[in-house]
Amino acid sequence: MPRASGGTAPAVLLLHGEERFLVEEKARALIAGWKEELVSDFGYEPLDGGALTAARLQDAILQAPFLDPIHVVWARGVPATRAESMAPGLAQVPATTRLLMTINGRIGATNKLAKAVTAAGGKVEESPRMRGRALTDWTVKRAEELGLPRTVGMQVARVTHADLGVVDSELQKLAAYKQSGAKLTPEAVNELLAGAREDEVFKLTDNILPHPTAQAWTIARNLTRSGYQPTSIAYRIARHLALVLEVRAKQDRGESLQNIQGNMSQHSFVVQKAYDAARSVQPDRLEAALRAIRDYEWEVKSGQVDAELGLEVLLSRL
């Protein structure tokens, strides 16, 4: 039977959409508000959406409060492809239950789960992907919330990849830099944002060996969209692979990690990462990968392939 929550938020809420950062942010805020009504830990029940079934969801929804006035259930990260299968779990929603469901992805208005939420007196909210002016406005507003000037928000919007999680992380870093007492000049902002791209480059090389992970493609796309040249990315990958190959040769000669770190100019942490990676890959694979990068750079310079598309193909060959 449909029923409404006594508070301003509905007692049953479904959050979905392509902008997962907003979905998670709204979810955390709502759960925090509901948990303020609890007097014990027994009143809150988080559920892993990836392994959730309609029967398990229904059991949680029907659970009566023990010491608390309400029972809070958060079904977190339900795959969009499995959303409809959850609908039967909402056949009954007691007045004492507060239910939040977050979906990994977007579902349509005719989705059975969306209809079940509405039938239970709940609400369905979508967070669409932000682009263009909407993204800029959000960035500037978040910058001001963190005590940063509008100009900084505009600068971050111009140079940062269009991902709210990345944007928020950059703004948080700039706010921390300002709070430390340092002067937040345009030059300082540029340097800090460039440093973030360097971190992304390091993450990319970390996901190359022993085989490129799915995250490697995501990181590479983010870097190119933020203005990093594809050929520069390939160069950085080549430098990393060359380092791993050099460390592997030292390993094969029986040198210890400590000796290798002491005889190389790179930071000891970087050498250790290369040392760990070298143990999982054969020298001939590293040499083949370096040749593939060399061929890619020649193909780009000779106009045979598009640099960005060619980089994605290159990753599949490493």
DRENDO-1510 file (C-alpha; in Angstrom, 1 decimal, always signed):
<recs>
REC; n; res; u; v; w
REC; 1; MET; +0.0; +0.0; +0.0 .
REC; 2; PRO; +1.4; +3.4; -0.9 .
REC; 3; ARG; +2.4; +5.6; +2.1 .
REC; 4; ALA; +4.5; +8.6; +2.6 .
REC; 5; SER; +7.3; +9.4; +5.0 .
REC; 6; GLY; +6.7; +11.6; +7.9 .
REC; 7; GLY; +9.8; +13.7; +7.0 .
REC; 8; THR; +10.7; +15.8; +4.0 .
REC; 9; ALA; +12.3; +12.8; +2.2 .
REC; 10; PRO; +10.3; +9.9; +1.0 .
REC; 11; ALA; +10.5; +6.7; +2.9 .
REC; 12; VAL; +11.4; +4.8; -0.2 .
REC; 13; LEU; +13.8; +6.3; -2.7 .
REC; 14; LEU; +15.5; +5.0; -5.8 .
REC; 15; LEU; +18.6; +6.9; -7.1 .
REC; 16; HIS; +20.0; +6.1; -10.5 .
REC; 17; GLY; +21.8; +7.8; -13.5 .
REC; 18; GLU; +25.0; +8.1; -15.3 .
REC; 19; GLU; +26.4; +10.6; -12.8 .
REC; 20; ARG; +27.4; +8.1; -10.1 .
REC; 21; PHE; +29.2; +10.8; -8.0 .
REC; 22; LEU; +25.9; +12.6; -7.5 .
REC; 23; VAL; +24.0; +9.4; -6.9 .
REC; 24; GLU; +26.5; +8.4; -4.1 .
REC; 25; GLU; +26.6; +11.9; -2.7 .
REC; 26; LYS; +22.8; +12.1; -2.4 .
REC; 27; ALA; +22.7; +8.6; -0.9 .
REC; 28; ARG; +25.2; +9.3; +1.8 .
REC; 29; ALA; +23.4; +12.5; +2.8 .
REC; 30; LEU; +20.1; +10.7; +3.0 .
REC; 31; ILE; +21.4; +7.7; +5.0 .
REC; 32; ALA; +23.2; +10.1; +7.4 .
REC; 33; GLY; +19.9; +11.8; +8.1 .
REC; 34; TRP; +18.0; +8.6; +8.6 .
REC; 35; LYS; +20.7; +7.2; +10.9 .
REC; 36; GLU; +20.2; +10.3; +13.2 .
REC; 37; GLU; +16.8; +8.8; +14.1 .
REC; 38; LEU; +18.4; +5.5; +15.2 .
REC; 39; VAL; +19.5; +4.7; +18.8 .
REC; 40; SER; +21.5; +1.6; +18.0 .
REC; 41; ASP; +23.5; -0.1; +15.2 .
REC; 42; PHE; +20.8; -2.7; +14.7 .
REC; 43; GLY; +18.5; -0.3; +12.9 .
REC; 44; TYR; +20.8; +0.1; +9.8 .
REC; 45; GLU; +21.1; -2.7; +7.3 .
REC; 46; PRO; +23.4; -2.2; +4.2 .
REC; 47; LEU; +23.0; -4.6; +1.4 .
REC; 48; ASP; +25.5; -5.4; -1.4 .
REC; 49; GLY; +23.5; -4.7; -4.6 .
REC; 50; GLY; +25.8; -6.8; -6.7 .
REC; 51; ALA; +24.8; -10.1; -5.0 .
REC; 52; LEU; +21.3; -9.0; -4.0 .
REC; 53; THR; +18.1; -11.0; -4.8 .
REC; 54; ALA; +14.5; -9.9; -4.5 .
REC; 55; ALA; +13.9; -12.4; -1.7 .
REC; 56; ARG; +16.9; -11.1; +0.3 .
REC; 57; LEU; +15.7; -7.5; -0.3 .
REC; 58; GLN; +12.2; -8.4; +0.8 .
REC; 59; ASP; +13.5; -10.0; +4.0 .
REC; 60; ALA; +15.4; -6.8; +4.9 .
REC; 61; ILE; +12.4; -4.6; +4.1 .
REC; 62; LEU; +10.0; -6.6; +6.2 .
REC; 63; GLN; +12.4; -6.7; +9.2 .
REC; 64; ALA; +10.7; -5.0; +12.1 .
REC; 65; PRO; +12.8; -2.5; +14.2 .
REC; 66; PHE; +14.3; -3.9; +17.4 .
REC; 67; LEU; +15.5; -1.1; +19.6 .
REC; 68; ASP; +15.0; +1.7; +17.0 .
REC; 69; PRO; +11.8; +3.5; +15.8 .
REC; 70; ILE; +12.7; +2.7; +12.2 .
REC; 71; HIS; +14.6; +0.2; +10.2 .
REC; 72; VAL; +17.0; +1.7; +7.6 .
REC; 73; VAL; +17.9; -0.4; +4.5 .
REC; 74; TRP; +20.4; +0.7; +1.9 .
REC; 75; ALA; +20.6; -1.6; -1.2 .
REC; 76; ARG; +23.7; -0.1; -2.7 .
REC; 77; GLY; +25.1; -0.5; -6.2 .
REC; 78; VAL; +22.4; -2.7; -7.9 .
REC; 79; PRO; +23.5; -3.3; -11.5 .
REC; 80; ALA; +21.1; -1.6; -13.9 .
REC; 81; THR; +20.7; -4.8; -15.8 .
REC; 82; ARG; +19.4; -6.5; -12.7 .
REC; 83; ALA; +17.2; -3.7; -11.4 .
REC; 84; GLU; +13.9; -5.1; -12.7 .
REC; 85; SER; +14.5; -8.4; -10.9 .
REC; 86; MET; +14.4; -6.5; -7.6 .
REC; 87; ALA; +10.8; -5.3; -8.1 .
REC; 88; PRO; +9.1; -8.2; -6.4 .
REC; 89; GLY; +11.0; -7.4; -3.2 .
REC; 90; LEU; +9.0; -4.2; -2.8 .
REC; 91; ALA; +5.6; -5.9; -2.7 .
REC; 92; GLN; +5.2; -4.7; +0.9 .
REC; 93; VAL; +7.0; -1.9; +2.6 .
REC; 94; PRO; +6.1; -1.4; +6.3 .
REC; 95; ALA; +5.7; +2.1; +7.6 .
REC; 96; THR; +8.7; +1.6; +9.9 .
REC; 97; THR; +11.1; +0.9; +7.0 .
REC; 98; ARG; +13.2; +3.5; +5.3 .
REC; 99; LEU; +14.5; +2.1; +2.0 .
REC; 100; LEU; +17.1; +3.5; -0.3 .
REC; 101; MET; +18.2; +1.8; -3.5 .
REC; 102; THR; +21.1; +3.1; -5.7 .
REC; 103; ILE; +21.6; +1.8; -9.2 .
REC; 104; ASN; +24.9; +1.5; -11.0 .
REC; 105; GLY; +23.7; +3.2; -14.2 .
REC; 106; ARG; +20.5; +4.5; -15.6 .
REC; 107; ILE; +17.1; +2.8; -15.8 .
REC; 108; GLY; +14.0; +3.9; -17.8 .
REC; 109; ALA; +10.7; +5.2; -16.4 .
REC; 110; THR; +9.0; +2.0; -17.4 .
REC; 111; ASN; +11.4; -0.2; -15.5 .
REC; 112; LYS; +9.6; -2.5; -13.2 .
REC; 113; LEU; +11.6; -1.5; -10.2 .
REC; 114; ALA; +10.9; +2.2; -10.8 .
REC; 115; LYS; +7.2; +1.4; -11.0 .
REC; 116; ALA; +7.4; -0.7; -7.8 .
REC; 117; VAL; +9.0; +2.2; -6.0 .
REC; 118; THR; +6.3; +4.6; -7.1 .
REC; 119; ALA; +3.6; +2.1; -6.2 .
REC; 120; ALA; +5.1; +1.9; -2.7 .
REC; 121; GLY; +4.7; +5.7; -2.3 .
REC; 122; GLY; +8.3; +6.3; -3.0 .
REC; 123; LYS; +10.3; +8.5; -5.4 .
REC; 124; VAL; +12.7; +7.9; -8.3 .
REC; 125; GLU; +15.4; +10.4; -9.0 .
REC; 126; GLU; +17.8; +10.4; -11.9 .
REC; 127; SER; +21.3; +12.1; -12.0 .
REC; 128; PRO; +22.0; +12.6; -15.7 .
REC; 129; ARG; +25.6; +13.1; -16.9 .
REC; 130; MET; +26.6; +16.8; -16.6 .
REC; 131; ARG; +28.1; +18.5; -19.6 .
REC; 132; GLY; +28.8; +22.0; -20.8 .
REC; 133; ARG; +27.3; +24.9; -18.9 .
REC; 134; ALA; +25.7; +22.6; -16.3 .
REC; 135; LEU; +29.1; +21.1; -15.4 .
REC; 136; THR; +30.7; +24.5; -15.2 .
REC; 137; ASP; +28.0; +25.8; -13.0 .
REC; 138; TRP; +28.2; +22.8; -10.7 .
REC; 139; THR; +32.0; +23.2; -10.5 .
REC; 140; VAL; +31.8; +26.9; -9.6 .
REC; 141; LYS; +29.2; +26.3; -7.0 .
REC; 142; ARG; +31.2; +23.5; -5.4 .
REC; 143; ALA; +34.3; +25.7; -5.4 .
REC; 144; GLU; +32.4; +28.4; -3.6 .
REC; 145; GLU; +31.1; +25.9; -1.0 .
REC; 146; LEU; +34.8; +25.0; -0.3 .
REC; 147; GLY; +35.8; +28.6; +0.1 .
REC; 148; LEU; +37.4; +29.0; -3.3 .
REC; 149; PRO; +37.0; +31.9; -5.7 .
REC; 150; ARG; +34.7; +31.6; -8.7 .
REC; 151; THR; +37.7; +32.1; -10.9 .
REC; 152; VAL; +39.3; +28.9; -9.5 .
REC; 153; GLY; +36.1; +27.0; -10.2 .
REC; 154; MET; +36.1; +28.2; -13.8 .
REC; 155; GLN; +39.8; +27.3; -14.2 .
REC; 156; VAL; +39.2; +23.8; -12.9 .
REC; 157; ALA; +36.2; +23.4; -15.2 .
REC; 158; ARG; +38.3; +24.3; -18.2 .
REC; 159; VAL; +41.2; +21.9; -17.6 .
REC; 160; THR; +39.8; +18.9; -15.6 .
REC; 161; HIS; +38.2; +15.8; -17.2 .
REC; 162; ALA; +34.4; +16.0; -17.2 .
REC; 163; ASP; +33.9; +13.6; -14.3 .
REC; 164; LEU; +32.4; +15.0; -11.1 .
REC; 165; GLY; +34.4; +12.7; -8.9 .
REC; 166; VAL; +37.6; +14.0; -10.5 .
REC; 167; VAL; +36.4; +17.6; -10.3 .
REC; 168; ASP; +35.5; +17.4; -6.7 .
REC; 169; SER; +38.8; +15.7; -5.8 .
REC; 170; GLU; +40.7; +18.6; -7.5 .
REC; 171; LEU; +38.7; +21.2; -5.7 .
REC; 172; GLN; +39.2; +19.5; -2.4 .
REC; 173; LYS; +42.9; +19.5; -3.0 .
REC; 174; LEU; +42.9; +23.2; -3.9 .
REC; 175; ALA; +40.9; +24.0; -0.8 .
REC; 176; ALA; +43.3; +22.1; +1.4 .
REC; 177; TYR; +46.2; +24.0; -0.3 .
REC; 178; LYS; +44.5; +27.3; +0.5 .
REC; 179; GLN; +43.8; +26.3; +4.1 .
REC; 180; SER; +47.4; +25.6; +4.6 .
REC; 181; GLY; +48.1; +29.3; +4.3 .
REC; 182; ALA; +49.6; +29.2; +0.8 .
REC; 183; LYS; +48.6; +31.7; -1.8 .
REC; 184; LEU; +46.3; +30.2; -4.4 .
REC; 185; THR; +47.6; +32.0; -7.6 .
REC; 186; PRO; +46.6; +30.9; -11.1 .
REC; 187; GLU; +50.2; +29.6; -11.5 .
REC; 188; ALA; +49.8; +27.5; -8.3 .
REC; 189; VAL; +46.4; +26.1; -9.5 .
REC; 190; ASN; +47.9; +25.1; -12.9 .
REC; 191; GLU; +50.8; +23.4; -11.2 .
REC; 192; LEU; +48.5; +21.5; -8.8 .
REC; 193; LEU; +46.2; +20.4; -11.6 .
REC; 194; ALA; +49.1; +19.3; -13.7 .
REC; 195; GLY; +50.3; +17.3; -10.7 .
REC; 196; ALA; +47.0; +15.5; -10.7 .
REC; 197; ARG; +47.5; +14.5; -14.3 .
REC; 198; GLU; +51.0; +13.1; -13.3 .
REC; 199; ASP; +49.3; +11.0; -10.7 .
REC; 200; GLU; +46.9; +9.7; -13.4 .
REC; 201; VAL; +49.9; +8.8; -15.6 .
REC; 202; PHE; +51.4; +6.8; -12.7 .
REC; 203; LYS; +48.1; +5.0; -12.2 .
REC; 204; LEU; +48.0; +4.2; -15.9 .
REC; 205; THR; +51.5; +2.6; -15.9 .
REC; 206; ASP; +50.5; +0.8; -12.7 .
REC; 207; ASN; +47.7; -0.9; -14.6 .
REC; 208; ILE; +49.7; -1.9; -17.7 .
REC; 209; LEU; +51.5; -5.0; -16.3 .
REC; 210; PRO; +51.4; -7.9; -16.4 .
REC; 211; HIS; +48.4; -7.2; -18.7 .
REC; 212; PRO; +46.5; -4.0; -19.2 .
REC; 213; THR; +43.4; -3.9; -17.0 .
REC; 214; ALA; +40.0; -2.3; -18.0 .
REC; 215; GLN; +41.0; +0.6; -15.8 .
REC; 216; ALA; +44.0; +1.3; -18.1 .
REC; 217; TRP; +41.7; +2.3; -20.9 .
REC; 218; THR; +39.6; +4.5; -18.6 .
REC; 219; ILE; +42.6; +6.3; -17.3 .
REC; 220; ALA; +44.0; +6.8; -20.8 .
REC; 221; ARG; +40.7; +8.3; -22.0 .
REC; 222; ASN; +40.5; +10.6; -19.0 .
REC; 223; LEU; +44.1; +11.8; -19.6 .
REC; 224; THR; +43.5; +12.6; -23.3 .
REC; 225; ARG; +40.2; +14.4; -22.5 .
REC; 226; SER; +42.0; +16.6; -19.9 .
REC; 227; GLY; +44.4; +17.7; -22.6 .
REC; 228; TYR; +47.3; +15.2; -22.2 .
REC; 229; GLN; +48.7; +14.3; -25.7 .
REC; 230; PRO; +48.3; +10.6; -26.6 .
REC; 231; THR; +51.8; +10.4; -27.8 .
REC; 232; SER; +53.1; +11.8; -24.5 .
REC; 233; ILE; +51.1; +9.1; -22.7 .
REC; 234; ALA; +52.7; +6.4; -24.9 .
REC; 235; TYR; +56.1; +7.9; -24.2 .
REC; 236; ARG; +55.5; +7.7; -20.4 .
REC; 237; ILE; +54.4; +4.1; -20.8 .
REC; 238; ALA; +57.6; +3.3; -22.8 .
REC; 239; ARG; +59.7; +4.9; -20.0 .
REC; 240; HIS; +58.0; +2.7; -17.5 .
REC; 241; LEU; +58.3; -0.5; -19.5 .
REC; 242; ALA; +62.0; +0.3; -20.1 .
REC; 243; LEU; +62.5; +0.7; -16.4 .
REC; 244; VAL; +60.8; -2.6; -15.7 .
REC; 245; LEU; +63.0; -4.3; -18.3 .
REC; 246; GLU; +66.1; -2.8; -16.7 .
REC; 247; VAL; +65.1; -4.0; -13.3 .
REC; 248; ARG; +64.2; -7.4; -14.6 .
REC; 249; ALA; +67.7; -7.8; -16.0 .
REC; 250; LYS; +69.1; -6.9; -12.6 .
REC; 251; GLN; +66.8; -9.5; -11.0 .
REC; 252; ASP; +68.0; -12.1; -13.4 .
REC; 253; ARG; +71.6; -11.3; -12.3 .
REC; 254; GLY; +70.6; -12.0; -8.7 .
REC; 255; GLU; +70.6; -8.5; -7.4 .
REC; 256; SER; +68.4; -7.7; -4.4 .
REC; 257; LEU; +65.8; -5.0; -4.3 .
REC; 258; GLN; +67.9; -2.9; -1.9 .
REC; 259; ASN; +70.9; -3.1; -4.2 .
REC; 260; ILE; +68.8; -2.2; -7.2 .
REC; 261; GLN; +67.3; +0.8; -5.4 .
REC; 262; GLY; +70.7; +2.0; -4.3 .
REC; 263; ASN; +72.1; +1.9; -7.8 .
REC; 264; MET; +69.3; +3.6; -9.7 .
REC; 265; SER; +68.4; +7.3; -9.9 .
REC; 266; GLN; +64.6; +6.8; -9.7 .
REC; 267; HIS; +62.8; +7.1; -6.4 .
REC; 268; SER; +63.0; +4.0; -4.3 .
REC; 269; PHE; +59.2; +3.6; -4.4 .
REC; 270; VAL; +59.1; +3.7; -8.2 .
REC; 271; VAL; +61.9; +1.1; -8.3 .
REC; 272; GLN; +60.0; -1.1; -5.9 .
REC; 273; LYS; +56.9; -0.9; -8.1 .
REC; 274; ALA; +59.0; -1.8; -11.1 .
REC; 275; TYR; +60.7; -4.6; -9.2 .
REC; 276; ASP; +57.3; -6.1; -8.3 .
REC; 277; ALA; +56.0; -5.8; -11.8 .
REC; 278; ALA; +59.2; -7.3; -13.3 .
REC; 279; ARG; +58.6; -10.6; -11.5 .
REC; 280; SER; +55.3; -11.1; -13.4 .
REC; 281; VAL; +56.4; -10.5; -17.0 .
REC; 282; GLN; +59.0; -12.0; -19.3 .
REC; 283; PRO; +61.7; -9.8; -20.9 .
REC; 284; ASP; +60.5; -10.7; -24.4 .
REC; 285; ARG; +57.0; -9.4; -23.7 .
REC; 286; LEU; +58.5; -6.1; -22.5 .
REC; 287; GLU; +60.7; -5.8; -25.6 .
REC; 288; ALA; +57.7; -6.5; -27.8 .
REC; 289; ALA; +55.6; -3.9; -26.0 .
REC; 290; LEU; +58.4; -1.3; -26.5 .
REC; 291; ARG; +58.5; -2.1; -30.2 .
REC; 292; ALA; +54.7; -1.7; -30.4 .
REC; 293; ILE; +55.0; +1.8; -28.9 .
REC; 294; ARG; +57.8; +2.7; -31.3 .
REC; 295; ASP; +55.6; +1.6; -34.2 .
REC; 296; TYR; +52.6; +3.5; -32.8 .
REC; 297; GLU; +54.7; +6.7; -32.6 .
REC; 298; TRP; +55.9; +6.3; -36.2 .
REC; 299; GLU; +52.3; +5.7; -37.5 .
REC; 300; VAL; +51.0; +8.8; -35.7 .
REC; 301; LYS; +53.9; +11.0; -37.0 .
REC; 302; SER; +53.5; +9.7; -40.5 .
REC; 303; GLY; +49.7; +10.4; -40.4 .
REC; 304; GLN; +48.7; +6.8; -40.8 .
REC; 305; VAL; +46.6; +6.6; -37.6 .
REC; 306; ASP; +44.7; +9.0; -35.3 .
REC; 307; ALA; +46.7; +9.5; -32.2 .
REC; 308; GLU; +43.9; +9.0; -29.7 .
REC; 309; LEU; +42.3; +6.0; -31.4 .
REC; 310; GLY; +45.7; +4.5; -32.0 .
REC; 311; LEU; +46.5; +4.8; -28.3 .
REC; 312; GLU; +43.5; +2.6; -27.4 .
REC; 313; VAL; +44.6; +0.0; -30.0 .
REC; 314; LEU; +48.2; +0.2; -28.6 .
REC; 315; LEU; +46.9; -0.7; -25.1 .
REC; 316; SER; +45.3; -3.9; -26.5 .
REC; 317; ARG; +48.7; -4.9; -28.0 .
REC; 318; LEU; +50.7; -4.5; -24.8 .
</recs>
